Amino acid sequence: MNNICDIQSIAHQALELEMQTIAHLIPTLNDEFTNIVHLIGRNTGKVVVTGVGKSAIIGQKIVATLNSTGTTACFLHAADAIHGDLGIIEENDIVLCLSKSGQTPEIKIILNIIKAFGNKIIGMSAVKNSHLHTNSDFFIWTPIDREADQHNLAPTCSTIAQLAMGDALAISVSQLKGFQEKDFAKYHPGGMLGKSLHMEVAHLIHLHEKPAVQPHESIDQVILEMTAKRLGATAVIDHEDHIAGIITDGDLRRMLLDQPFQTTTTAKDIMTTDPITIAINSRAVAAIEKMQKHSITQLIVTNKNRYAGMIHLHDLLNEGFQIPPP
């Protein structure tokens, strides 16, 4: 058992069983599932998810997914429900009950009470014709052949099935409601996800001074400006801050390869016209995608078609963004 090949074989078998479990869920999707999605999608109340044990943990994840995709939800532990917490269920709420066996004692106790409230009940269980199935208004079947452990005891495949079906339910309701990226951003202000959805180029340009020269200025002034502003580039602008071009370290190197250094050279002689730019209110993630697409490390930032500043790839990397694959 200590052999690494044996360990990998055990892990492989567990993952295979869980993968098969999810695959077996697909044929269970039917008109009842569609009706459940429409029920939740048009409902004016919240979704109250309940369960015990590992189903309770999965229930909390389903609640989190529903909330983050535009469906108001809360979790109610079934054991707490029978000791006073049923008051969390309001008139227009829908109750989603999770139980692998469909015979969980706490679930059985609260089902009749919830039905007496008049709330719609959605049952989710691995067992058809269980108590949960027969006492629910709607039913989601999450069949499993066995659990993934050697004794067929530890909740593994059964919880994977509940989790996957909960995700499918939340995503289906979300799309039915027309949930958009801007709505998703509203609920995810923190972490890298929040940064990718909220951070704009405007949040980054303050990190640097604005390197800029005018087309008639000498190569000496270009080099001084690029050195002072430390971005490896400078914008070339006219007297109204309209962008005429950009000069980068690479442009200087190519100039020296093509001809001897001449102090009479001006910015317009070596600048790249029509440089890649990005609007100041664009998302930061769009900036790094544009840099990757064009194989550049600086971007000129514009505000109403005027020069607003410049950002560097390192600014984005320092914020935790990653370069997307080509």
Salt bridges, closest charged atoms under 4 A:
GLU16 OE2 - HIS12 NE2 3.65
GLU90 OE1 - LYS46 NZ 2.77
ASP93 OD2 - LYS46 NZ 2.62
ASP145 OD2 - HIS24 ND1 3.62
GLU147 OE2 - LYS100 NZ 2.79
ASP167 OD1 - LYS61 NZ 3.18
GLU181 OE1 - ARG283 NH2 3.25
ASP183 OD1 - LYS182 NZ 3.50
GLU225 OE2 - LYS229 NZ 2.62
ASP238 OD2 - HIS242 ND1 3.52
GLU240 OE1 - HIS242 ND1 3.59
ASP251 OD1 - ARG254 NH2 2.83
ASP315 OD2 - HIS208 NE2 2.75
GLU319 OE1 - LYS195 NZ 2.78
